[in-house]
């Protein structure tokens, strides 16, 4: 077997993240794992600094990310084309995609060194922008693609389409097209449902729609969603945001198509094999601080029966 290599990425400009990244790099290096870092992001003795490019993660075993979900989404831009798993340590707020908190960094590194992790696929979406009969832009997202108004004072007018058929016309602030992973992000804030990550589906969630029929919708992962901008002088301009990172200006009459992504994002998880839905339930409770006092559970009920 060849040399094991891990790309370590961190939140630029945050000293606590840089300290944590140096600790991770030193611990990995001491265990015989080569460490790669990005130029201008982290300088650490004994590591290989590489330019920020689509090839940065090529040939690595993992991309180790220190920061919040925004940093992990940035890291996904490098890990996805290389099909290398991401693993995150949360130094942000919610950190829903992260696998450990700051006080668990050393243990997380030890588990990686011992190869005690599983890899799961997370569905992505591919996004195509069309205008004047041609493709204006193509991009992708792990969480969501959002068509939204460019100016605060005016809404946008859209017609939404599912699988080549028109469904409804909305005057709204925007439309979120989301993956199950993104159901706890922008789609959740817009009133969409929480979808467990092992469910394969696409979500469409309107933002402040002025319409009688404007529910959040869950459709087949094989479906194609489309949002068409109505050409009208009284409405504002619109933009497309993917994961809050990649922006495309939308011309009047533009059409945005969303379909299942050709490439997934790979996430490394520490959990042992078992019921994935239960693990996600525990994550929801922990990240959102949900009240569960009073829960007895089946095991305790069974114990009461046999007592």
Secondary structure, 3 states (H helix, E strand, C coil): CCCCEEEEEECCCCHHHHHHHHHHHHHHHHCCCEEEEECCCCCCCCCEEECCCCCCCCCCCEEEEEECHHHHHHHHHHHHHHCCEEEEEECCCCCCCCCEEHHHHHHHHHHHHCCCCEEEEECCEEEEEEECCEEEEEEEECCEEEEEECCCCCCEEEEEEECCEEEEEEEECEEEEECCHHHHCHHHHCCCCCCCCCCCCEEEEEECCECCCCCCEEECCCCCEEEEECCCCCCCCEEEEECCCEEEEECCCCEEEEEECCCCEEEEECCCCCCHHHHHHHHHHHHHCCCCCCCCHHHHHHHHHHC
